[in-house]
């Protein structure tokens, strides 16, 4: 996606970046770019590399399905809760410093994941890894703004778009290969340990080549807001993830109801804080803009759909169909390619001509692909082949590509320029929160169906009955995804008909930022 902020505005908050332009002749900036791009790529791959290795993790580490959910949801939750905070800390204490702390912590957390002695340690390490990514990732675009002069940023952000696309394709395939090869008998562990040499090199080279920068008038850190957001999400997600395993106890429903109270308290507190010192964690005034409020709803619900689909898809292929990690990883390549191609076409050719209709068409096309996948899964049963999945995956990928690339521009098109950076950070955060919520809902929309079909059978059961149960669970979960895409289609009517060429009041020197993957936005 591309959004527009002024060249002198920090992409994480609406604070002004240092006024001095970087020196064009300084070749060190290209080393700095390679370092931060590598770190961003490492994070992108790490988000997708885990899914394909889940059966190996469960088999080797003895993890329950709820722990498997937390291995993925814990990362997303920590990442979401820390994105805005990480950006603010970079403004206050220096972006280079926070980037180095983040990449160092991410590398350490990767080592802890790779050497985890039990599932509990792996879950805790993944949460730490997500928190460290939240410190590292928001600094990436800030460092680019501080390191490159305005006329070079378009080229740089184009490179970031390529990195995003490469990460989407590389993650599942790399995870499949590393798991299948079983290097040194380590099973799934190399998917985390591969980060160690990359992270150490980034830490050493980053300390030498990255130039320090700070925002001259950074906002104060809203610790109460961070605490309320995190508490509210935990109160909602923990019962969703553990409820099935524990028999849906009463305290779970009380906790989920209490989460709404906590999030309501967050809104009230943020409103008072904005009036008191102008430095809330969430800029509530943005929600007065109709297109922004609707777009945030779309982004959140879209995150829920993706959180459900990708985890359920992996479990269906490897548990239900009995495929190897490599076979499952290769099956996803048509989807990734379709997303990348459609994303490029939507931004460059379709959206300028047809505006909002492109995004709505994307929601409908993705829903059609999901329904086609449900039909094929039911029609071919457990004998379905990867080539038979290619058509629904390509259709889904095209639909997703039509949405993800132009969505941020559509959301930000009516947001005042001075709030564009803050709004971008909020967009990234809510999609990650939606993703975590979707992963939590897998217990309800997927495992609940499997439990009913197996009538209390063992989670690791094999055979035709278990395969059929996983196939039924997959079809049921995809039915929810199709319904969500219908909701997204309706919500998109509140977006502007045309994605504005520039944000209100923008300067003549807008700097596009890649939005294909929210992880690149702080």
C-alpha positions in Angstrom: 0.0 0.0 0.0 1.1 3.6 -0.4 0.2 6.4 1.9 1.4 9.9 1.8 3.1 11.9 4.5 5.2 15.0 4.2 8.9 14.6 3.9 9.5 16.3 7.2 7.0 14.1 9.2 8.0 11.1 11.2 6.1 8.0 10.0 5.4 6.7 13.5 4.0 9.8 15.2 3.0 13.2 13.8 6.1 14.7 15.3 8.5 16.6 13.1 11.7 14.8 12.0 15.0 16.5 12.2 15.0 19.5 9.9 18.5 18.9 8.4 18.5 16.8 5.3 20.9 13.9 5.1 24.0 14.4 3.0 23.4 12.8 -0.4 27.0 11.9 -0.9 27.3 9.8 2.2 27.6 6.2 1.0 27.1 4.9 4.6 23.4 5.5 4.2 23.1 2.6 1.7 24.7 0.3 4.3 22.2 1.6 6.8 19.4 0.9 4.4 20.6 -2.7 3.8 20.7 -3.3 7.6 17.2 -2.0 8.4 15.7 -3.7 5.3 17.3 -7.0 6.5 15.8 -6.5 9.9 12.4 -5.8 8.4 12.7 -8.9 6.2 13.7 -11.0 9.2 10.5 -9.9 11.1 8.3 -10.5 8.0 9.6 -14.0 7.5 9.3 -14.8 11.2 5.6 -14.0 11.2 4.9 -16.5 8.4 7.7 -19.1 8.9 6.2 -20.6 12.1 2.8 -21.7 10.7 4.2 -24.4 8.4 6.3 -25.8 11.2 3.4 -26.1 13.7 2.8 -29.9 13.4 6.5 -30.5 13.9 6.5 -28.3 17.0 3.5 -30.1 18.4 4.9 -33.5 17.7 8.5 -32.8 19.0 7.7 -30.5 21.9 4.4 -32.0 22.9 2.5 -28.7 22.7 -1.2 -28.7 23.0 -3.4 -26.9 20.4 -4.0 -24.0 22.8 -0.2 -23.6 23.2 0.1 -23.8 19.4 -2.4 -20.9 19.2 -0.4 -18.9 21.7 2.9 -19.5 19.8 1.3 -17.5 17.0 -1.2 -15.3 18.8 1.3 -14.3 21.6 3.7 -12.9 19.0 0.9 -10.9 17.3 -0.5 -9.6 20.6 2.9 -8.4 21.9 3.7 -6.9 18.5 0.4 -5.1 18.3 0.5 -3.8 21.9 4.0 -2.5 21.5 4.0 -0.9 18.0 3.0 2.6 19.0 5.0 2.5 22.2 8.1 1.4 20.2 7.7 4.3 17.9 7.3 6.8 20.7 10.4 5.4 22.5 12.4 5.9 19.3 11.3 9.5 19.1 12.3 10.1 22.7 15.5 8.1 23.2 16.8 7.8 19.6 15.8 5.6 16.7 19.2 4.0 16.2 19.4 3.1 19.9 15.9 1.6 19.9 16.6 -0.3 16.7 19.7 -1.8 18.1 17.9 -2.8 21.4 15.1 -4.2 19.3 17.2 -6.3 16.9 19.4 -7.5 19.8 16.4 -8.5 21.9 14.8 -10.1 18.8 17.9 -12.2 18.2 18.1 -13.2 21.9 14.4 -14.2 21.9 15.0 -16.2 18.7 17.7 -18.1 20.5 15.4 -18.8 23.4 12.7 -20.0 21.0 15.2 -22.3 19.2 16.5 -23.8 22.5 13.1 -23.9 24.3 13.0 -26.8 26.7 9.2 -27.0 26.7 6.1 -25.5 25.1 5.7 -23.0 28.0 9.2 -21.6 27.4 8.5 -21.4 23.6 5.3 -19.4 24.2 7.0 -17.0 26.6 9.9 -16.6 24.1 7.6 -15.9 21.2 5.8 -13.2 23.3 9.2 -11.7 24.0 10.1 -11.9 20.3 7.0 -10.0 19.4 7.7 -7.3 22.0 11.2 -6.9 20.6 9.9 -6.7 17.0 7.7 -3.9 18.2 10.8 -1.9 19.3 12.7 -2.7 16.1 10.2 -2.4 13.3 8.8 1.1 13.9 12.3 2.6 13.7 12.9 1.3 10.1 11.0 3.9 8.2 12.0 6.6 10.7 15.7 5.8 10.1 15.0 6.0 6.3 13.5 9.4 6.7 16.4 10.6 8.8 19.1 9.0 6.5 17.9 9.7 3.0 17.2 13.1 1.3 13.6 13.5 0.0 14.4 12.9 -3.7 15.8 9.4 -2.9 13.0 8.2 -0.7 10.7 7.1 -3.5 13.3 4.6 -4.7 14.0 3.4 -1.2 10.3 2.8 -0.4 10.0 0.9 -3.7 12.7 -1.4 -2.4 10.8 -1.9 0.8 7.8 -3.0 -1.3 9.9 -5.6 -3.0 11.2 -6.8 0.4 7.6 -7.1 1.6 6.6 -9.3 -1.4 9.8 -11.4 -1.1 9.0 -12.0 2.6 5.5 -13.1 1.9 6.8 -15.8 -0.5 10.0 -16.8 1.4 8.6 -17.3 4.9 6.4 -20.4 4.3 8.8 -22.0 1.9 11.8 -21.4 4.1 9.9 -22.8 7.1 9.0 -25.9 5.1 12.5 -26.5 3.9 14.1 -26.0 7.3 11.6 -28.3 8.9 11.8 -31.0 6.2 15.6 -31.0 6.2 15.7 -31.6 10.0 19.2 -30.0 10.2 21.4 -31.7 12.8 18.3 -33.5 14.1 16.9 -30.2 15.5 13.5 -30.7 13.9 11.7 -27.3 13.9 14.3 -25.3 15.8 16.3 -24.0 12.9 13.3 -21.8 11.9 14.2 -19.6 14.9 18.0 -20.2 15.0 18.4 -18.9 11.5 17.8 -15.5 12.9 20.9 -15.6 15.1 23.7 -14.9 12.5 21.4 -12.3 10.7 20.6 -10.6 14.0 24.2 -10.5 15.2 25.4 -9.1 11.9 22.7 -6.5 12.0 23.6 -5.5 15.5 27.3 -5.1 14.7 26.8 -3.3 11.4 23.9 -1.2 12.6 26.0 0.3 15.5 28.6 1.4 12.9 26.6 2.6 9.9 23.2 3.8 11.2 23.1 7.5 12.1 21.2 8.5 15.3 18.2 10.7 15.1 15.4 11.9 17.4 12.2 13.9 17.1 12.9 17.3 18.5 9.5 17.5 20.3 8.6 13.9 21.0 5.3 13.1 22.8 5.4 11.7 26.3 4.9 7.9 26.6 1.4 7.0 27.7 2.1 4.0 30.0 -1.4 3.9 31.3 -2.8 3.6 27.8 -0.3 0.8 27.0 -1.3 -1.1 30.2 -5.1 -0.7 29.5 -4.7 -1.9 25.8 -2.7 -4.9 26.8 -4.9 -5.9 29.8 -8.1 -5.6 27.7 -6.7 -7.7 24.9 -5.4 -10.4 27.3 -8.7 -10.5 29.1 -10.4 -11.2 25.8 -7.9 -13.5 24.1 -6.8 -15.7 27.0 -10.3 -17.2 27.6 -10.9 -17.6 23.9 -7.7 -19.5 23.5 -7.9 -21.7 26.6 -11.7 -21.9 27.0 -12.2 -25.1 24.8 -9.4 -26.9 26.7 -10.8 -25.9 30.1 -14.5 -26.7 29.3 -15.5 -23.0 28.9 -15.5 -22.0 32.6 -17.6 -19.2 34.0 -14.5 -17.0 34.7 -13.8 -17.0 31.0 -17.1 -15.3 30.1 -16.6 -12.9 33.0 -13.1 -12.1 31.7 -14.3 -11.5 28.2 -17.1 -9.2 29.5 -14.6 -7.4 31.7 -12.4 -6.8 28.6 -15.1 -4.5 27.2 -15.1 -2.6 30.4 -11.3 -2.2 30.3 -11.4 -1.0 26.7 -14.2 1.4 27.6 -12.0 2.8 30.4 -9.2 3.1 27.8 -11.4 5.3 25.6 -12.4 7.5 28.6 -8.8 7.8 29.8 -7.4 8.7 26.4 -10.1 11.4 25.9 -9.0 13.0 29.2 -5.3 12.6 28.5 -5.8 14.3 25.1 -7.5 17.2 26.7 -4.8 17.4 29.5 -1.5 17.2 27.7 -2.2 16.3 24.1 -0.2 13.1 24.1 -2.7 10.1 24.2 -1.6 6.7 23.0 -4.7 6.7 20.7 -5.7 9.9 18.9 -9.5 9.5 19.3 -10.2 12.6 17.2 -9.3 10.6 14.2 -12.4 8.5 14.6 -14.5 11.6 13.8 -13.4 11.1 10.2 -15.9 8.7 8.7 -13.5 7.1 6.2 -10.9 6.6 8.9 -13.3 5.0 11.4 -14.7 2.7 8.7 -11.2 1.9 7.4 -10.0 0.9 10.9 -13.0 -1.4 11.2 -12.1 -2.9 7.8 -8.5 -3.4 8.9 -9.4 -5.0 12.2 -11.9 -7.4 10.7 -9.6 -8.2 7.8 -6.9 -9.1 10.4 -9.4 -11.4 12.1 -10.1 -13.2 8.8 -6.4 -13.6 8.1 -5.6 -14.8 11.6 -8.3 -17.6 11.3 -7.4 -18.6 7.7 -3.6 -19.1 7.8 -3.5 -21.1 11.0 -6.5 -23.3 10.1 -5.1 -23.8 6.5 -1.8 -25.1 7.9 -3.5 -27.5 10.3 -5.9 -28.7 7.6 -3.1 -29.6 5.1 -0.7 -31.2 7.6 -3.1 -32.8 10.1 -6.2 -33.4 8.0 -4.6 -34.4 4.8 -1.3 -35.7 6.3 0.9 -33.6 4.0 4.5 -32.9 4.7 5.7 -29.4 5.7 7.4 -29.0 2.3 4.3 -30.1 0.4 2.2 -27.6 2.4 4.7 -24.8 1.9 4.9 -25.3 -1.9 1.1 -25.4 -2.1 1.0 -21.8 -0.9 3.2 -20.4 -3.6 0.4 -19.6 -6.1 -1.4 -17.7 -3.4 1.7 -15.5 -2.6 2.4 -14.8 -6.2 -1.2 -13.8 -6.9 -1.2 -11.4 -3.9 2.0 -9.7 -5.2 0.8 -9.4 -8.8 -2.7 -8.1 -7.9 -1.3 -5.7 -5.3 0.9 -4.1 -8.0 -1.9 -3.8 -10.5 -4.3 -2.4 -8.0 -2.1 0.5 -7.0 -0.6 1.3 -10.4 -3.6 0.8 -12.8 -6.9 -0.1 -11.2 -7.4 2.2 -8.2 -6.5 5.5 -10.1 -9.4 4.6 -12.6 -12.0 2.9 -10.4 -11.2 4.0 -6.8 -13.1 2.3 -4.0 -14.7 -0.2 -6.3 -11.3 -2.0 -6.6 -11.3 -2.7 -2.8 -14.9 -3.9 -2.8 -14.2 -6.1 -5.8 -11.2 -7.5 -3.8 -13.5 -8.4 -0.9 -16.0 -10.2 -3.2 -13.3 -12.0 -5.2 -11.6 -13.2 -2.0 -15.0 -14.4 -0.7 -15.6 -16.3 -4.0 -12.1 -17.9 -3.7 -13.0 -19.0 -0.1 -16.3 -20.4 -1.2 -14.6 -22.2 -4.1 -12.1 -23.7 -1.6 -14.9 -24.9 0.6 -16.6 -26.6 -2.3 -13.4 -28.3 -3.5 -12.5 -29.5 0.0 -15.9 -31.1 0.3 -16.0 -32.4 -3.3 -12.5 -34.0 -3.4 -12.4 -34.9 0.3 -9.1 -36.3 1.7 -7.8 -37.1 -1.8 -7.6 -33.4 -2.9 -4.3 -32.6 -4.5 -2.2 -29.4 -4.4 -2.9 -28.6 -8.1 -6.7 -28.7 -7.3 -6.2 -26.1 -4.6 -4.3 -23.8 -7.0 -7.5 -22.2 -8.5 -9.2 -21.1 -5.2 -5.8 -20.0 -3.8 -5.1 -17.8 -6.9 -8.6 -16.3 -6.7 -8.2 -15.6 -3.0 -4.7 -14.2 -3.6 -6.0 -11.8 -6.3 -8.8 -10.6 -3.9 -6.4 -10.1 -1.1 -3.9 -8.2 -3.3 -6.7 -5.8 -4.5 -7.4 -5.0 -0.8 -4.0 -4.8 1.0 -2.2 -2.5 -1.4 -4.6 0.5 -1.6 -6.4 0.2 1.7 -4.2 2.5 3.8 -4.4 5.3 1.2 -8.2 5.0 1.3 -8.2 5.1 5.1 -5.8 8.1 5.3 -7.2 10.1 2.3 -9.5 12.3 4.5 -7.2 12.4 7.6 -5.6 15.8 8.2 -1.9 15.8 7.3 -0.7 16.5 10.8 -2.2 13.3 12.0 -1.1 11.0 9.1 1.8 9.4 11.0 -0.2 8.7 14.1 -3.1 7.3 12.0 -0.7 5.0 10.1 0.6 3.6 13.4 -3.0 3.0 14.6 -3.8 1.1 11.4 -0.9 -1.2 11.9 -1.8 -1.8 15.5 -5.4 -2.7 14.9 -4.6 -5.2 12.1 -2.2 -7.0 14.4 -4.8 -6.9 17.2 -7.3 -8.3 14.7 -4.9 -11.0 13.7 -4.4 -12.0 17.4 -8.2 -12.1 17.9 -8.6 -14.3 14.8 -6.0 -16.7 16.2 -7.9 -16.8 19.4 -11.2 -17.5 17.6 -9.7 -20.6 16.0 -10.7 -22.5 19.2 -14.3 -21.7 18.5 -14.7 -21.9 14.7 -12.2 -24.8 14.1 -11.3 -26.9 17.1 -14.9 -26.8 18.4 -16.1 -28.6 15.2 -13.3 -31.1 15.4 -14.2 -31.9 19.0 -17.8 -32.5 18.1 -16.8 -34.8 15.2 -14.3 -36.8 17.2 -16.6 -36.9 20.2 -13.8 -36.2 22.7 -11.1 -38.2 20.8 -7.4 -37.5 21.3 -6.1 -34.3 19.8 -3.4 -36.2 18.0 -5.7 -38.8 16.6 -4.9 -40.1 13.1 -6.9 -42.0 10.5 -9.8 -41.3 8.2 -12.1 -40.1 11.1 -9.6 -37.5 12.2 -8.8 -36.4 8.7 -12.5 -35.9 8.0 -13.0 -34.0 11.2 -10.1 -31.6 10.3 -11.6 -31.2 6.8 -15.0 -30.3 8.3 -13.4 -27.9 10.7 -11.6 -26.3 7.8 -14.7 -25.8 5.8 -16.6 -24.4 8.8 -13.8 -21.9 9.6 -13.7 -20.8 5.9 -17.4 -20.2 6.1 -16.7 -17.7 8.8 -13.9 -16.1 6.7 -16.4 -15.8 3.7 -18.9 -14.1 6.0 -16.3 -11.7 7.3 -15.4 -10.8 3.7 -19.0 -9.9 3.2 -19.0 -7.6 6.2 -15.8 -6.0 4.9 -17.5 -5.4 1.5 -20.3 -3.5 3.3 -18.0 -1.5 5.5 -16.1 -0.3 2.5 -19.1 1.8 1.4 -18.0 4.3 4.1 -14.6 4.7 2.4 -14.1 7.6 -0.1 -15.1 6.8 -3.6 -11.7 7.8 -4.9 -8.4 7.4 -3.0 -7.2 10.9 -2.9 -4.0 11.8 -4.6 -2.8 13.5 -1.5 -3.7 14.0 2.1 -5.4 17.3 2.9 -2.8 20.0 3.2 0.0 17.7 2.0 3.2 19.3 0.6 4.4 19.0 -2.9 6.9 16.4 -1.7 4.9 13.5 -0.5 6.9 10.4 0.4 5.1 7.1 -0.3 5.5 4.4 2.3 4.9 0.7 1.7 1.7 -0.7 3.3 1.5 -4.2 1.9 2.5 -5.5 5.3 1.5 -3.6 8.4 4.6 -4.7 10.2 6.6 -2.0 8.3 4.4 0.7 9.8 4.8 1.8 13.4 
